């Protein structure tokens, strides 16, 4: 079984990789770099421009986010 690594909201903002989060209200969040999306079952999908709108919960890197993180790490010697 593969262990999924989780990140804090601050990790996602500091490192700038693409990540997903599920809000307490069932809304789904996607953040990448300086922008994000929220998909809310009641209000639909909208663009997020303010990091303050991101939930302070556990975030999971997307496949692209994992690639970004691996490319950002220095190569082992």
Secondary structure, 3 states (H helix, E strand, C coil): CCCCCEECHHHHHHHCCCEEEECCCCCEEEEECCEEEEEECCCEEEEECCHHHCCCCCEEECHHHHHHHHHHCCCCC
